[in-house]
Amino acid sequence: MRNNGCPKCMNHVLLHIKQIADRLGALVGEKLESGHEAVEAGKYEPWRIARQAYPDASWTTTEVQAAGLVQAYVCRECGYTELYTQDPKSIPVDGDTVVEIEVPGHPPYR
């Protein structure tokens, strides 16, 4: 969609949503992908696709980290929306909340 326009109505006018609001009222002290703590309560955080245990959590922070900034493309005509994760290789695979799979019968892309 981001390269060829809307696959539903063939429109070529799109909105690129660079930051999708995740939630209002981030937990103060929550560790973000950047390694910094969450901003003050009552602010929107950019939507991240993965939430995982934060390995260096202490009693002053939650035990959650976020990775994979999500962006969207929205058709201005029909509203069809596609989501894309920026830099998917930066999302750590922990085997618990994020598991990497390989689709059988398809060779890896090289």
C-alpha positions as CSV (number, residue, x, y, z in Angstrom):
1,M,0.0,0.0,0.0
2,R,2.7,2.5,1.0
3,N,4.4,2.0,-2.5
4,N,1.4,1.4,-4.8
5,G,-1.6,3.1,-3.2
6,C,-4.8,1.6,-1.8
7,P,-5.3,-2.1,-2.9
8,K,-9.1,-1.8,-2.1
9,C,-10.2,1.3,-4.1
10,M,-7.0,2.1,-6.1
11,N,-6.8,5.6,-4.6
12,H,-3.3,7.1,-4.5
13,V,-3.8,9.7,-1.8
14,L,-2.8,8.3,1.6
15,L,-2.2,9.5,5.1
16,H,1.1,8.3,6.7
17,I,0.6,8.1,10.5
18,K,4.1,8.2,11.8
19,Q,3.2,7.7,15.5
20,I,0.1,5.7,16.5
21,A,-1.0,6.7,20.0
22,D,-0.7,3.7,22.3
23,R,-2.5,4.7,25.5
24,L,-3.2,7.6,27.7
25,G,-1.4,7.6,31.1
26,A,1.8,5.6,30.6
27,L,3.0,4.1,33.8
28,V,5.5,6.5,35.4
29,G,8.8,4.6,35.6
30,E,8.1,2.2,32.7
31,K,11.2,1.5,30.7
32,L,10.8,2.3,27.0
33,E,12.7,1.0,24.0
34,S,15.0,4.0,24.2
35,G,16.0,2.9,27.7
36,H,14.5,6.0,29.2
37,E,11.6,5.9,31.7
38,A,8.1,6.8,30.5
39,V,7.0,10.4,30.4
40,E,4.6,11.8,32.9
41,A,1.2,10.3,33.3
42,G,-1.4,11.6,30.9
43,K,0.7,11.6,27.8
44,Y,0.4,9.3,24.8
45,E,3.2,7.0,24.0
46,P,4.0,5.8,20.4
47,W,2.6,2.4,19.8
48,R,5.1,-0.4,20.0
49,I,4.3,-3.9,18.7
50,A,6.1,-5.9,21.3
51,R,6.1,-5.8,25.1
52,Q,8.7,-7.9,26.9
53,A,10.2,-8.4,30.3
54,Y,12.9,-5.8,31.0
55,P,16.0,-7.6,32.2
56,D,17.4,-4.8,34.4
57,A,14.2,-3.9,36.2
58,S,14.4,-2.7,39.7
59,W,11.8,-1.8,42.4
60,T,11.5,1.7,40.9
61,T,10.6,0.6,37.4
62,T,8.1,-1.8,35.9
63,E,9.4,-5.0,34.4
64,V,8.3,-4.2,30.8
65,Q,10.1,-2.9,27.8
66,A,8.7,-2.0,24.4
67,A,10.1,-2.5,20.9
68,G,9.0,-2.1,17.3
69,L,7.5,1.3,16.5
70,V,4.2,0.9,14.6
71,Q,3.2,3.2,11.7
72,A,0.1,3.2,9.6
73,Y,-0.9,4.2,6.0
74,V,-4.6,5.1,5.7
75,C,-6.4,5.6,2.4
76,R,-8.0,9.1,2.2
77,E,-10.9,7.7,0.1
78,C,-12.1,4.5,1.7
79,G,-10.2,4.4,5.0
80,Y,-8.5,1.1,4.4
81,T,-5.5,1.0,6.8
82,E,-2.2,-1.0,6.8
83,L,0.2,-1.2,9.7
84,Y,3.9,-1.5,9.4
85,T,6.5,-2.0,12.1
86,Q,9.6,0.2,11.7
87,D,12.9,-1.7,12.0
88,P,11.5,-5.2,12.8
89,K,15.0,-6.6,13.2
90,S,15.4,-4.5,16.4
91,I,12.7,-6.5,18.2
92,P,14.4,-9.0,20.5
93,V,13.2,-12.6,20.3
94,D,12.8,-13.9,23.8
95,G,11.0,-17.2,23.0
96,D,8.1,-16.3,25.3
97,T,6.2,-13.2,24.2
98,V,8.1,-12.9,20.9
99,V,8.8,-16.2,19.0
100,E,10.4,-16.3,15.6
101,I,8.8,-18.8,13.2
102,E,9.7,-19.8,9.6
103,V,6.8,-20.6,7.3
104,P,7.3,-24.2,6.0
105,G,7.9,-24.6,2.3
106,H,9.3,-21.1,1.8
107,P,13.0,-20.6,1.6
108,P,14.4,-17.7,3.6
109,Y,14.6,-14.4,1.7
110,R,18.3,-13.5,1.0
